[in-house]
Amino acid sequence: MGENTEQTTNRKTETTAQMNELNKALLEIKKNYRNLA
């Protein structure tokens, strides 16, 4: 049980980190797009 909880927590942490990276990349793209427009 403890192992499953830990795995779930790790997966959530990983997903959150990936979402943060995607959001940062998206902001950069938006910034660059505005500069092009």
Biopython code that builds the backbone (N, CA, C, O; Angstrom):
import numpy as np
from Bio.PDB.StructureBuilder import StructureBuilder

atoms = [
    (1, "MET", "N", (0.832, -1.209, 0.000)),
    (1, "MET", "CA", (0.000, 0.000, 0.000)),
    (1, "MET", "C", (0.867, 1.261, 0.000)),
    (1, "MET", "O", (0.659, 2.176, -0.796)),
    (2, "GLY", "N", (1.856, 1.287, 0.921)),
    (2, "GLY", "CA", (2.732, 2.456, 0.993)),
    (2, "GLY", "C", (3.464, 2.696, -0.317)),
    (2, "GLY", "O", (3.664, 3.836, -0.735)),
    (3, "GLU", "N", (3.863, 1.592, -0.962)),
    (3, "GLU", "CA", (4.604, 1.715, -2.214)),
    (3, "GLU", "C", (3.712, 2.328, -3.297)),
    (3, "GLU", "O", (4.159, 3.175, -4.069)),
    (4, "ASN", "N", (2.455, 1.896, -3.348)),
    (4, "ASN", "CA", (1.534, 2.431, -4.341)),
    (4, "ASN", "C", (1.312, 3.930, -4.149)),
    (4, "ASN", "O", (1.279, 4.695, -5.112)),
    (5, "THR", "N", (1.160, 4.333, -2.884)),
    (5, "THR", "CA", (0.967, 5.747, -2.576)),
    (5, "THR", "C", (2.184, 6.556, -3.022)),
    (5, "THR", "O", (2.062, 7.635, -3.601)),
    (6, "GLU", "N", (3.360, 5.999, -2.732)),
    (6, "GLU", "CA", (4.601, 6.686, -3.109)),
    (6, "GLU", "C", (4.709, 6.801, -4.623)),
    (6, "GLU", "O", (5.103, 7.843, -5.148)),
    (7, "GLN", "N", (4.357, 5.729, -5.321)),
    (7, "GLN", "CA", (4.413, 5.744, -6.785)),
    (7, "GLN", "C", (3.456, 6.797, -7.342)),
    (7, "GLN", "O", (3.795, 7.526, -8.274)),
    (8, "THR", "N", (2.260, 6.868, -6.762)),
    (8, "THR", "CA", (1.267, 7.844, -7.205)),
    (8, "THR", "C", (1.775, 9.263, -6.979)),
    (8, "THR", "O", (1.644, 10.126, -7.848)),
    (9, "THR", "N", (2.355, 9.496, -5.804)),
    (9, "THR", "CA", (2.905, 10.818, -5.474)),
    (9, "THR", "C", (4.011, 11.186, -6.452)),
    (9, "THR", "O", (4.068, 12.314, -6.941)),
    (10, "ASN", "N", (4.896, 10.222, -6.735)),
    (10, "ASN", "CA", (5.988, 10.479, -7.674)),
    (10, "ASN", "C", (5.452, 10.809, -9.053)),
    (10, "ASN", "O", (5.970, 11.696, -9.732)),
    (11, "ARG", "N", (4.409, 10.091, -9.470)),
    (11, "ARG", "CA", (3.837, 10.330, -10.786)),
    (11, "ARG", "C", (3.195, 11.710, -10.851)),
    (11, "ARG", "O", (3.305, 12.408, -11.859)),
    (12, "LYS", "N", (2.520, 12.099, -9.764)),
    (12, "LYS", "CA", (1.905, 13.430, -9.718)),
    (12, "LYS", "C", (2.969, 14.514, -9.774)),
    (12, "LYS", "O", (2.816, 15.511, -10.481)),
    (13, "THR", "N", (4.058, 14.314, -9.019)),
    (13, "THR", "CA", (5.157, 15.282, -9.008)),
    (13, "THR", "C", (5.763, 15.406, -10.395)),
    (13, "THR", "O", (6.052, 16.507, -10.864)),
    (14, "GLU", "N", (5.953, 14.263, -11.046)),
    (14, "GLU", "CA", (6.521, 14.234, -12.389)),
    (14, "GLU", "C", (5.601, 14.959, -13.374)),
    (14, "GLU", "O", (6.058, 15.755, -14.193)),
    (15, "THR", "N", (4.307, 14.673, -13.281)),
    (15, "THR", "CA", (3.327, 15.295, -14.175)),
    (15, "THR", "C", (3.299, 16.804, -13.965)),
    (15, "THR", "O", (3.250, 17.572, -14.925)),
    (16, "THR", "N", (3.331, 17.223, -12.699)),
    (16, "THR", "CA", (3.328, 18.648, -12.387)),
    (16, "THR", "C", (4.558, 19.325, -12.973)),
    (16, "THR", "O", (4.462, 20.414, -13.540)),
    (17, "ALA", "N", (5.711, 18.681, -12.836)),
    (17, "ALA", "CA", (6.952, 19.234, -13.376)),
    (17, "ALA", "C", (6.854, 19.361, -14.895)),
    (17, "ALA", "O", (7.286, 20.361, -15.469)),
    (18, "GLN", "N", (6.286, 18.344, -15.542)),
    (18, "GLN", "CA", (6.136, 18.380, -16.993)),
    (18, "GLN", "C", (5.191, 19.505, -17.407)),
    (18, "GLN", "O", (5.447, 20.201, -18.391)),
    (19, "MET", "N", (4.109, 19.685, -16.668)),
    (19, "MET", "CA", (3.152, 20.753, -16.961)),
    (19, "MET", "C", (3.822, 22.117, -16.812)),
    (19, "MET", "O", (3.598, 23.016, -17.622)),
    (20, "ASN", "N", (4.644, 22.267, -15.771)),
    (20, "ASN", "CA", (5.361, 23.523, -15.574)),
    (20, "ASN", "C", (6.285, 23.808, -16.750)),
    (20, "ASN", "O", (6.366, 24.943, -17.220)),
    (21, "GLU", "N", (6.978, 22.783, -17.224)),
    (21, "GLU", "CA", (7.876, 22.940, -18.375)),
    (21, "GLU", "C", (7.081, 23.335, -19.617)),
    (21, "GLU", "O", (7.490, 24.220, -20.369)),
    (22, "LEU", "N", (5.944, 22.675, -19.826)),
    (22, "LEU", "CA", (5.104, 22.984, -20.989)),
    (22, "LEU", "C", (4.594, 24.412, -20.918)),
    (22, "LEU", "O", (4.591, 25.127, -21.920)),
    (23, "ASN", "N", (4.162, 24.828, -19.736)),
    (23, "ASN", "CA", (3.653, 26.184, -19.578)),
    (23, "ASN", "C", (4.733, 27.222, -19.847)),
    (23, "ASN", "O", (4.474, 28.256, -20.463)),
    (24, "LYS", "N", (5.950, 26.938, -19.377)),
    (24, "LYS", "CA", (7.066, 27.847, -19.631)),
    (24, "LYS", "C", (7.347, 27.943, -21.126)),
    (24, "LYS", "O", (7.548, 29.031, -21.664)),
    (25, "ALA", "N", (7.357, 26.793, -21.783)),
    (25, "ALA", "CA", (7.602, 26.762, -23.224)),
    (25, "ALA", "C", (6.511, 27.522, -23.960)),
    (25, "ALA", "O", (6.791, 28.263, -24.903)),
    (26, "LEU", "N", (5.262, 27.339, -23.529)),
    (26, "LEU", "CA", (4.136, 28.014, -24.159)),
    (26, "LEU", "C", (4.255, 29.529, -24.013)),
    (26, "LEU", "O", (3.979, 30.271, -24.956)),
    (27, "LEU", "N", (4.661, 29.979, -22.845)),
    (27, "LEU", "CA", (4.852, 31.414, -22.624)),
    (27, "LEU", "C", (5.922, 31.959, -23.562)),
    (27, "LEU", "O", (5.763, 33.039, -24.130)),
    (28, "GLU", "N", (7.010, 31.212, -23.722)),
    (28, "GLU", "CA", (8.084, 31.628, -24.621)),
    (28, "GLU", "C", (7.562, 31.738, -26.051)),
    (28, "GLU", "O", (7.852, 32.705, -26.754)),
    (29, "ILE", "N", (6.793, 30.745, -26.472)),
    (29, "ILE", "CA", (6.239, 30.743, -27.827)),
    (29, "ILE", "C", (5.335, 31.953, -28.028)),
    (29, "ILE", "O", (5.416, 32.633, -29.051)),
    (30, "LYS", "N", (4.476, 32.218, -27.050)),
    (30, "LYS", "CA", (3.565, 33.361, -27.139)),
    (30, "LYS", "C", (4.349, 34.667, -27.246)),
    (30, "LYS", "O", (4.016, 35.546, -28.040)),
    (31, "LYS", "N", (5.403, 34.774, -26.425)),
    (31, "LYS", "CA", (6.243, 35.964, -26.440)),
    (31, "LYS", "C", (6.877, 36.145, -27.821)),
    (31, "LYS", "O", (6.850, 37.233, -28.396)),
    (32, "ASN", "N", (7.447, 35.052, -28.340)),
    (32, "ASN", "CA", (8.091, 35.100, -29.650)),
    (32, "ASN", "C", (7.088, 35.410, -30.748)),
    (32, "ASN", "O", (7.396, 36.143, -31.688)),
    (33, "TYR", "N", (5.886, 34.853, -30.632)),
    (33, "TYR", "CA", (4.847, 35.081, -31.640)),
    (33, "TYR", "C", (4.458, 36.551, -31.665)),
    (33, "TYR", "O", (4.263, 37.133, -32.732)),
    (34, "ARG", "N", (4.346, 37.147, -30.482)),
    (34, "ARG", "CA", (4.006, 38.565, -30.409)),
    (34, "ARG", "C", (5.092, 39.408, -31.059)),
    (34, "ARG", "O", (4.801, 40.404, -31.722)),
    (35, "ASN", "N", (6.343, 39.007, -30.867)),
    (35, "ASN", "CA", (7.451, 39.744, -31.471)),
    (35, "ASN", "C", (7.404, 39.649, -32.993)),
    (35, "ASN", "O", (7.787, 40.591, -33.688)),
    (36, "LEU", "N", (6.935, 38.511, -33.513)),
    (36, "LEU", "CA", (6.848, 38.330, -34.959)),
    (36, "LEU", "C", (5.689, 39.119, -35.551)),
    (36, "LEU", "O", (5.800, 39.685, -36.638)),
    (37, "ALA", "N", (4.577, 39.149, -34.824)),
    (37, "ALA", "CA", (3.354, 39.761, -35.343)),
    (37, "ALA", "C", (3.515, 41.263, -35.582)),
    (37, "ALA", "O", (2.572, 41.923, -36.018)),
]
sb = StructureBuilder()
sb.init_structure("model")
sb.init_model(0)
sb.init_chain("A")
sb.init_seg("    ")
for serial, (resi, resn, name, xyz) in enumerate(atoms, 1):
    if name == "N":
        sb.init_residue(resn, " ", resi, " ")
    sb.init_atom(name, np.array(xyz, "f"), 0.0, 1.0, " ", f" {name:<3s}", serial, name[0])
structure = sb.get_structure()
